[in-house]
């Protein structure tokens, strides 16, 4: 084809023999010369060159020489040839074949009758077999990449279990004890009921049973400066006659004097810029003092309940006496890791096939978008299955996070979360044209899901409007369902549990439908 016209249409061997040429390049050159015959030429050099090219006899038919009404050709040496066509008729240069050269007629097309079941088939078995084999072959040829993909969520789970939810350790606390003449006198622990420095006994009990590092100072100004400079998280100030006032408070009860009430207190000046550390310190100071007074009263043969709290906490119905934030956040974290790893894996594989032209070649060969999606679901499901197994083993077997429920329910809900993430990854890959936009969309959806699905904070603390929106997100019901399974041991018959399964199944159907529609109707 040249200049918008078909120059020849035959096999390469026939064209070479017909034009007595050595290669197809020579054939094309002679065809170009034939096409230029009878044209108005703007270049004399082009005319001089083309006249020296021999044209075999019989190669030019009546349609070869075009008049000026068909168009004109200009350019040097045929390198920049343009045709300005005035008509839209096809021009034939190669002469009509003789009777001996007429090819035999093609056999009639076979008309196959379609069965009713053929219209119900969504995928073709042989197409699916080839696509799945292709995907697994790519995985086999990229074993290091697949090892990284499976090991990445395991590493994330290990980091979470080692760093999130544990009590702070070695928290520095400044002490100003006016009962002793520091630094001339050291604070020493004296057991028994006759201890003269109860504050020293309390601080010894605090440092032995809780993760605080106590540092003594001679003046309140020096201790306060450590808190102001960020060297300490709290300052404790003990009055001069703390021990005597505390004994009077225990002995006299309602008849105790106001002075003894005021001087039997320990003043705490805390740095509450970090809410978590401040909360842990408050808990340690209060529980530590309560346990210290119980031990002291027992040493004095006094019933500890006299000085105890009027509110008594019995053994919890669900959970532990000292709840751990790791157990609270672990269900949401497991689902989030599996969900977004599946998003990254599926969207990346789909975009890779599109950018390399594999997707286009598959569609040209008759493979449907539905078959491509389902083949990706099957192959990526195998990878996601391995990720889920490793994450659950590391979290609940190796690190022994709380697991009081059914293992099949735990595993199946996590698998459904991964399938939902795969389907969302298909939506990302189908709607985005490149990796950059897909990354923006995936990252943009990460924080809203983490913040609004009750993964790191209870949804009961949200705004009422956000709570309503949160109920419709993919991982909200699933997170609460998994939390009830592993913390309370509930089964599938409880509505809170099966709501999580239904929510994930609904979102899987929504994401798959969107992906199929986008593949079918999106141009390009």
C-alpha positions as CSV (number, residue, x, y, z in Angstrom):
1,X,0.0,0.0,0.0
2,X,1.3,3.5,-0.9
3,X,-0.3,6.8,-0.9
4,X,-3.6,5.3,0.2
5,X,-3.8,2.9,-2.7
6,X,-3.3,-0.9,-2.9
7,X,-0.3,-1.5,-5.1
8,X,-0.4,-5.3,-5.0
9,X,-2.1,-8.2,-3.3
10,X,-0.4,-11.5,-3.8
11,X,2.1,-13.9,-2.2
12,X,5.7,-12.7,-1.9
13,X,7.0,-15.4,-4.3
14,X,4.5,-14.5,-7.0
15,X,5.3,-10.8,-6.8
16,X,9.1,-11.5,-7.0
17,X,8.6,-13.7,-10.1
18,X,6.2,-11.4,-11.8
19,X,8.4,-8.3,-11.5
20,X,11.8,-10.2,-12.0
21,X,13.1,-8.8,-8.7
22,X,15.5,-10.0,-6.2
23,X,13.6,-8.9,-3.1
24,X,10.3,-7.4,-2.0
25,X,12.1,-4.0,-1.7
26,X,12.7,-4.1,-5.5
27,X,9.1,-5.1,-6.1
28,X,7.9,-2.1,-4.0
29,X,10.2,0.2,-5.9
30,X,8.8,-0.9,-9.3
31,X,5.3,-0.7,-8.1
32,X,5.9,2.8,-6.9
33,X,7.3,3.7,-10.4
34,X,4.2,2.3,-12.1
35,X,2.0,4.3,-9.7
36,X,3.9,7.5,-10.7
37,X,3.2,7.0,-14.4
38,X,1.1,9.8,-15.9
39,X,1.3,11.9,-12.7
40,X,2.2,15.5,-12.5
41,X,5.6,15.5,-10.9
42,X,6.9,18.4,-9.0
43,X,10.5,17.1,-9.0
44,X,12.6,16.6,-12.1
45,X,15.1,14.6,-10.2
46,X,12.4,12.1,-9.2
47,X,11.4,11.8,-12.9
48,X,14.9,11.2,-14.0
49,X,15.5,8.5,-11.4
50,X,12.3,6.6,-12.1
51,X,12.9,6.6,-15.8
52,X,16.0,4.4,-15.3
53,X,14.1,1.7,-13.5
54,X,13.1,-1.2,-15.9
55,X,9.5,-2.3,-15.7
56,X,8.7,-5.8,-17.0
57,X,6.3,-6.1,-19.9
58,X,2.7,-6.9,-18.9
59,X,3.1,-5.5,-15.4
60,X,1.1,-2.3,-16.2
61,X,-2.6,-2.6,-16.9
62,X,-5.1,0.0,-17.7
63,X,-5.6,1.0,-14.1
64,X,-1.9,1.5,-13.5
65,X,-1.6,4.9,-15.3
66,X,-3.8,7.4,-13.4
67,X,-4.8,10.7,-14.8
68,X,-4.4,14.0,-13.0
69,X,-8.0,13.8,-11.6
70,X,-7.0,10.9,-9.3
71,X,-4.2,12.8,-7.6
72,X,-0.7,14.1,-7.8
73,X,2.5,12.9,-6.3
74,X,5.4,15.0,-5.1
75,X,8.7,14.3,-3.3
76,X,12.3,13.6,-3.8
77,X,13.4,10.0,-4.6
78,X,10.2,8.7,-3.2
79,X,11.2,9.5,0.4
80,X,8.5,12.1,1.0
81,X,5.6,11.2,-1.4
82,X,2.2,12.6,-0.8
83,X,-1.0,11.9,-2.6
84,X,-3.8,14.4,-2.8
85,X,-6.8,12.3,-3.8
86,X,-9.9,13.7,-5.4
87,X,-11.8,10.5,-5.7
88,X,-12.3,7.5,-3.4
89,X,-12.0,4.7,-5.9
90,X,-9.6,1.8,-5.5
91,X,-6.7,1.6,-8.0
92,X,-5.3,-1.7,-9.1
93,X,-1.7,-1.9,-10.5
94,X,-1.1,-5.6,-10.8
95,X,-2.7,-7.0,-13.9
96,X,-5.6,-9.4,-13.5
97,X,-4.5,-13.0,-13.2
98,X,-4.9,-15.3,-16.1
99,X,-7.0,-18.4,-16.1
100,X,-4.1,-20.6,-15.0
101,X,-3.4,-18.3,-12.1
102,X,-6.9,-18.0,-10.8
103,X,-6.9,-19.6,-7.3
104,X,-9.5,-22.2,-6.5
105,X,-12.6,-21.1,-4.8
106,X,-12.8,-21.3,-1.0
107,X,-14.9,-24.0,0.5
108,X,-18.2,-22.9,1.9
109,X,-18.2,-21.8,5.5
110,X,-19.5,-24.4,7.9
111,X,-22.5,-23.2,9.8
112,X,-22.6,-24.6,13.3
113,X,-25.8,-24.8,15.2
114,X,-25.8,-23.1,18.6
115,X,-27.2,-25.1,21.5
116,X,-29.1,-23.4,24.3
117,X,-26.4,-24.2,26.8
118,X,-23.9,-22.4,24.6
119,X,-25.6,-19.1,25.3
120,X,-25.3,-19.7,29.0
121,X,-21.6,-20.2,29.0
122,X,-19.7,-17.3,30.6
123,X,-16.2,-18.6,30.1
124,X,-14.6,-21.1,27.7
125,X,-12.8,-24.0,29.4
126,X,-9.9,-24.0,26.9
127,X,-9.4,-20.3,27.1
128,X,-9.4,-20.4,30.9
129,X,-6.9,-23.3,30.8
130,X,-4.5,-21.3,28.6
131,X,-4.8,-18.1,30.6
132,X,-4.3,-19.9,33.9
133,X,-1.2,-21.7,32.6
134,X,0.2,-18.4,31.3
135,X,-0.2,-16.7,34.7
136,X,1.3,-19.6,36.6
137,X,4.2,-19.8,34.1
138,X,5.0,-16.1,34.8
139,X,5.0,-16.8,38.5
140,X,7.3,-19.8,38.0
141,X,9.7,-17.7,36.0
142,X,9.8,-14.9,38.7
143,X,10.3,-16.9,41.9
144,X,12.2,-14.1,43.7
145,X,9.3,-11.7,43.1
146,X,6.8,-14.2,44.3
147,X,8.8,-14.9,47.4
148,X,8.8,-11.2,48.1
149,X,5.1,-10.9,47.5
150,X,4.3,-13.7,50.0
151,X,6.9,-12.6,52.5
152,X,5.9,-9.0,52.6
153,X,2.6,-9.4,54.6
154,X,4.4,-11.8,56.9
155,X,7.0,-9.1,57.6
156,X,4.3,-6.5,58.2
157,X,2.6,-8.8,60.7
158,X,5.8,-9.4,62.6
159,X,6.4,-5.7,62.8
160,X,2.9,-5.1,64.1
161,X,3.1,-7.8,66.7
162,X,6.5,-6.5,67.9
163,X,5.7,-2.8,68.0
164,X,2.0,-2.1,68.5
165,X,-0.1,-2.4,71.7
166,X,2.5,-3.2,74.3
167,X,3.1,-1.3,77.5
168,X,5.8,1.4,77.4
169,X,9.0,0.3,79.1
170,X,11.7,2.2,81.0
171,X,9.6,5.4,81.2
172,X,11.7,8.1,83.0
173,X,10.0,9.6,86.1
174,X,11.4,12.4,88.3
175,X,11.0,12.1,92.1
176,X,11.2,14.8,94.8
177,X,10.9,13.1,98.2
178,X,10.9,15.7,101.1
179,X,10.8,12.8,103.6
180,X,14.5,12.3,103.0
181,X,17.4,14.7,102.8
182,X,18.5,13.9,99.3
183,X,21.3,13.6,98.2
184,X,22.7,13.2,101.8
185,X,20.1,10.4,102.5
186,X,19.1,7.6,100.1
187,X,15.6,6.3,99.9
188,X,15.7,2.7,101.3
189,X,13.0,0.1,101.4
190,X,12.1,-1.0,105.0
191,X,9.6,-4.0,105.2
192,X,7.0,-4.5,107.8
193,X,4.4,-2.3,109.6
194,X,7.0,-0.2,111.4
195,X,8.5,1.4,108.3
196,X,9.2,5.0,108.8
197,X,9.5,6.0,105.2
198,X,6.3,4.7,103.4
199,X,7.1,6.8,100.4
200,X,10.3,4.9,99.8
201,X,8.5,1.6,100.1
202,X,5.9,2.8,97.6
203,X,8.6,3.9,95.1
204,X,10.5,0.6,95.5
205,X,7.3,-1.3,94.8
206,X,6.6,0.9,91.8
207,X,10.0,0.4,90.2
208,X,10.0,-3.3,90.9
209,X,6.5,-4.1,89.4
210,X,6.1,-1.5,86.7
211,X,8.2,-0.3,83.8
212,X,9.3,3.1,85.2
213,X,12.8,4.4,85.8
214,X,12.8,6.6,88.9
215,X,15.4,9.4,89.3
216,X,15.6,11.4,92.5
217,X,16.2,15.2,92.7
218,X,16.8,17.6,95.5
219,X,14.5,20.4,94.5
220,X,11.2,20.7,92.7
221,X,12.6,23.2,90.2
222,X,15.3,20.8,89.1
223,X,12.8,17.9,88.7
224,X,10.3,20.2,86.8
225,X,13.0,21.3,84.4
226,X,13.5,17.6,83.4
227,X,9.8,17.4,82.5
228,X,9.9,20.7,80.6
229,X,12.9,19.6,78.6
230,X,11.4,16.3,77.7
231,X,13.9,14.3,79.8
232,X,11.1,12.9,82.0
233,X,7.4,12.1,81.6
234,X,6.2,13.0,85.1
235,X,7.3,14.5,88.4
236,X,6.2,13.1,91.8
237,X,6.4,15.3,94.9
238,X,6.2,13.7,98.4
239,X,5.4,16.1,101.4
240,X,7.7,16.1,104.5
241,X,5.4,14.2,106.8
242,X,3.8,11.9,104.3
243,X,4.2,8.7,106.3
244,X,2.8,10.1,109.5
245,X,-0.2,11.6,107.8
246,X,-0.9,8.4,105.9
247,X,-0.8,6.4,109.1
248,X,-3.2,8.9,110.8
249,X,-5.5,8.7,107.8
250,X,-5.6,4.9,108.2
251,X,-6.0,4.9,111.9
252,X,-8.4,7.7,112.5
253,X,-10.7,7.3,109.5
254,X,-13.5,9.9,109.6
255,X,-11.9,11.8,112.5
256,X,-8.7,12.5,110.6
257,X,-7.6,16.1,110.5
258,X,-7.7,18.2,107.3
259,X,-3.9,18.7,107.6
260,X,-3.3,15.0,107.5
261,X,-5.6,14.6,104.5
262,X,-3.6,17.2,102.6
263,X,-0.1,16.0,103.5
264,X,-0.9,12.3,102.8
265,X,-1.1,13.0,99.1
266,X,1.6,12.6,96.4
267,X,1.5,15.4,93.8
268,X,1.9,14.3,90.2
269,X,2.9,16.8,87.5
270,X,2.7,14.8,84.2
271,X,3.6,15.5,80.6
272,X,0.3,14.6,78.8
273,X,1.4,15.6,75.3
274,X,1.6,11.8,74.6
275,X,-1.8,10.5,75.6
276,X,-0.8,6.8,75.6
277,X,2.2,7.2,77.9
278,X,0.2,9.5,80.2
279,X,-2.5,6.9,80.5
280,X,-0.1,4.1,81.2
281,X,1.6,6.2,83.9
282,X,-1.7,7.1,85.5
283,X,-2.6,3.4,85.6
284,X,0.7,2.4,87.1
285,X,0.7,5.1,89.7
286,X,-2.9,4.3,90.9
287,X,-2.7,0.5,90.7
288,X,0.8,0.5,92.2
289,X,-0.3,2.6,95.2
290,X,-3.4,0.4,95.7
291,X,-1.3,-2.8,95.7
292,X,1.3,-1.1,98.0
293,X,-1.3,-0.2,100.6
294,X,-2.8,-3.7,100.5
295,X,0.6,-5.2,101.3
296,X,1.2,-2.6,104.0
297,X,-2.1,-3.2,105.7
298,X,-1.6,-7.0,105.6
299,X,1.8,-6.5,107.3
300,X,-0.1,-4.6,110.0
301,X,-2.8,-7.3,110.4
302,X,-5.4,-5.0,109.0
303,X,-8.0,-6.1,106.5
304,X,-6.9,-4.7,103.1
305,X,-10.6,-4.2,102.1
306,X,-10.8,-1.3,104.6
307,X,-8.7,0.8,102.3
308,X,-9.9,-0.7,99.1
309,X,-12.1,0.7,96.4
310,X,-15.9,0.4,96.8
311,X,-16.1,-0.9,93.2
312,X,-14.9,-4.4,92.5
313,X,-14.2,-5.8,89.1
314,X,-14.8,-9.5,88.7
315,X,-13.4,-11.8,86.1
316,X,-14.3,-10.4,82.7
317,X,-17.0,-12.3,80.6
318,X,-14.9,-11.8,77.5
319,X,-11.3,-10.8,77.2
320,X,-8.5,-10.5,79.7
321,X,-8.3,-8.6,83.0
322,X,-5.6,-6.4,81.5
323,X,-6.8,-5.8,77.9
324,X,-4.1,-5.5,75.2
325,X,-4.4,-3.0,72.3
326,X,-2.6,-5.6,70.1
327,X,-5.6,-8.0,70.5
328,X,-8.0,-5.2,69.7
329,X,-6.2,-4.1,66.5
330,X,-5.1,-7.5,65.3
331,X,-8.4,-8.4,63.5
332,X,-8.5,-5.2,61.5
333,X,-4.8,-5.3,60.8
334,X,-4.9,-8.9,59.4
335,X,-7.9,-8.0,57.2
336,X,-6.2,-4.8,56.0
337,X,-2.9,-6.4,55.1
338,X,-4.6,-9.2,53.1
339,X,-7.0,-6.8,51.5
340,X,-4.5,-4.2,50.2
341,X,-1.8,-6.8,49.3
342,X,-4.4,-8.3,47.1
343,X,-5.2,-4.9,45.6
344,X,-1.6,-4.2,44.8
345,X,-1.0,-7.7,43.4
346,X,-4.0,-7.9,41.1
347,X,-3.9,-4.3,39.9
348,X,-0.2,-4.6,39.2
349,X,-0.6,-7.8,37.2
350,X,-3.5,-6.4,35.1
351,X,-1.6,-3.2,34.3
352,X,1.5,-5.2,33.5
353,X,-0.4,-7.2,30.9
354,X,-2.0,-4.1,29.4
355,X,1.2,-2.2,29.1
356,X,3.0,-5.2,27.5
357,X,0.2,-5.7,25.0
358,X,-0.7,-9.1,26.4
359,X,-4.2,-8.0,27.2
360,X,-4.8,-6.6,23.8
361,X,-3.5,-9.7,22.0
362,X,-5.7,-11.9,24.2
363,X,-8.8,-9.8,23.3
364,X,-8.0,-9.9,19.6
365,X,-7.7,-13.7,19.8
366,X,-11.3,-14.0,21.0
367,X,-10.7,-14.1,24.7
368,X,-13.4,-12.2,26.6
369,X,-12.8,-9.7,29.5
370,X,-14.7,-12.0,31.8
371,X,-12.3,-14.9,31.1
372,X,-9.3,-12.6,31.7
373,X,-10.8,-11.5,35.1
374,X,-11.7,-15.0,36.2
375,X,-8.3,-16.4,35.2
376,X,-6.6,-13.6,37.3
377,X,-8.9,-14.4,40.2
378,X,-7.9,-18.1,40.2
379,X,-4.2,-17.5,39.9
380,X,-4.0,-14.6,42.3
381,X,-6.2,-16.6,44.7
382,X,-3.4,-19.1,45.1
383,X,-1.0,-16.4,46.0
384,X,-3.4,-14.8,48.4
385,X,-4.1,-18.2,50.0
386,X,-0.4,-18.5,50.8
387,X,-0.3,-15.0,52.2
388,X,-3.3,-15.6,54.4
389,X,-1.9,-18.9,55.8
390,X,1.4,-17.4,56.6
391,X,-0.1,-14.2,58.2
392,X,-2.5,-16.2,60.4
393,X,0.2,-18.7,61.5
394,X,2.6,-15.9,62.5
395,X,0.0,-13.8,64.3
396,X,-2.0,-16.4,66.2
397,X,0.5,-19.3,66.5
398,X,3.9,-17.8,66.7
399,X,3.0,-14.6,68.6
400,X,0.0,-16.2,70.3
401,X,-2.4,-13.4,69.9
402,X,-5.9,-14.0,71.4
403,X,-7.8,-16.6,69.5
404,X,-10.9,-18.0,71.2
405,X,-13.0,-18.8,68.2
406,X,-13.3,-21.2,65.3
407,X,-10.3,-21.5,63.0
408,X,-12.4,-22.3,59.9
409,X,-14.4,-19.1,60.4
410,X,-11.2,-17.1,61.0
411,X,-9.6,-18.5,57.9
412,X,-12.6,-18.2,55.6
413,X,-13.4,-14.6,56.6
414,X,-9.7,-13.6,56.0
415,X,-9.8,-15.4,52.6
416,X,-13.0,-13.5,51.7
417,X,-11.3,-10.2,52.6
418,X,-8.4,-11.1,50.2
419,X,-10.9,-12.0,47.4
420,X,-12.6,-8.6,48.0
421,X,-9.3,-6.9,47.7
422,X,-8.5,-8.7,44.5
423,X,-11.8,-7.6,43.0
424,X,-11.1,-4.0,44.1
425,X,-7.7,-4.3,42.4
426,X,-9.4,-5.3,39.2
427,X,-11.5,-2.1,39.4
428,X,-8.3,-0.1,40.0
429,X,-6.6,-1.7,37.0
430,X,-9.6,-1.3,34.7
431,X,-10.3,2.3,35.5
432,X,-6.7,3.5,35.6
433,X,-4.5,3.8,32.5
434,X,-1.1,3.6,34.1
435,X,0.7,2.6,37.3
436,X,0.8,6.2,38.7
437,X,-2.9,6.7,38.7
438,X,-3.5,3.2,40.1
439,X,-1.0,3.9,42.9
440,X,-2.8,7.2,43.7
441,X,-6.2,5.5,43.8
442,X,-5.0,2.6,46.0
443,X,-3.2,4.8,48.4
444,X,-6.1,7.3,48.5
445,X,-8.5,4.5,49.5
446,X,-6.1,3.1,52.2
447,X,-6.4,5.8,54.9
448,X,-10.2,6.1,54.7
449,X,-10.7,2.4,55.1
450,X,-8.2,2.2,58.0
451,X,-9.7,5.2,59.8
452,X,-13.4,4.6,59.2
453,X,-13.6,0.8,59.5
454,X,-12.9,0.5,63.2
455,X,-9.5,-1.0,62.7
456,X,-7.5,1.2,65.1
457,X,-10.2,2.9,67.0
458,X,-13.8,2.0,67.9
459,X,-16.5,3.2,65.4
460,X,-18.6,4.2,68.4
461,X,-16.2,7.2,68.9
462,X,-16.9,8.6,65.5
463,X,-19.3,11.3,64.4
464,X,-22.8,9.9,63.8
465,X,-22.6,10.8,60.1
466,X,-19.3,9.0,59.8
467,X,-20.7,6.0,61.6
468,X,-23.4,5.8,59.0
469,X,-20.9,6.0,56.2
470,X,-18.6,3.5,57.9
471,X,-21.3,0.8,57.8
472,X,-21.1,0.7,54.0
473,X,-17.3,0.3,53.7
474,X,-15.9,-3.1,52.8
475,X,-14.0,-3.9,56.0
476,X,-16.2,-2.4,58.7
477,X,-18.6,-5.3,59.2
478,X,-15.8,-7.8,58.5
479,X,-13.5,-6.3,61.2
480,X,-16.2,-6.4,63.8
481,X,-17.1,-9.9,62.8
482,X,-13.5,-11.2,63.0
483,X,-13.1,-9.4,66.4
484,X,-16.2,-11.2,67.7
485,X,-14.8,-14.5,66.4
486,X,-11.4,-14.4,68.0
487,X,-12.2,-12.4,71.2
488,X,-15.7,-13.7,72.1
489,X,-15.6,-17.1,70.4
490,X,-18.9,-16.5,68.6
491,X,-20.1,-18.7,65.7
492,X,-21.7,-18.0,62.4
493,X,-25.2,-18.1,63.8
494,X,-24.7,-14.7,65.5
495,X,-25.8,-11.8,63.3
496,X,-22.7,-9.7,63.9
497,X,-20.6,-12.6,62.6
498,X,-22.5,-13.4,59.4
499,X,-23.0,-9.7,58.6
500,X,-19.2,-9.6,58.0
501,X,-19.4,-12.5,55.5
502,X,-22.5,-11.0,53.7
503,X,-20.8,-7.6,53.5
504,X,-17.7,-9.0,51.8
505,X,-19.7,-11.1,49.4
506,X,-21.8,-8.1,48.4
507,X,-18.7,-6.0,47.7
508,X,-17.1,-8.8,45.8
509,X,-20.1,-8.9,43.5
510,X,-20.1,-5.1,43.1
511,X,-16.4,-4.9,42.3
512,X,-16.6,-7.8,39.8
513,X,-19.6,-6.2,38.0
514,X,-17.8,-2.9,37.7
515,X,-14.7,-4.5,36.4
516,X,-16.6,-6.5,33.7
517,X,-18.6,-3.4,32.6
518,X,-15.5,-1.2,32.4
519,X,-13.6,-3.9,30.3
520,X,-16.6,-4.2,28.0
521,X,-17.4,-0.5,27.4
522,X,-14.2,1.5,28.1
523,X,-12.5,2.6,24.9
524,X,-8.9,1.5,24.6
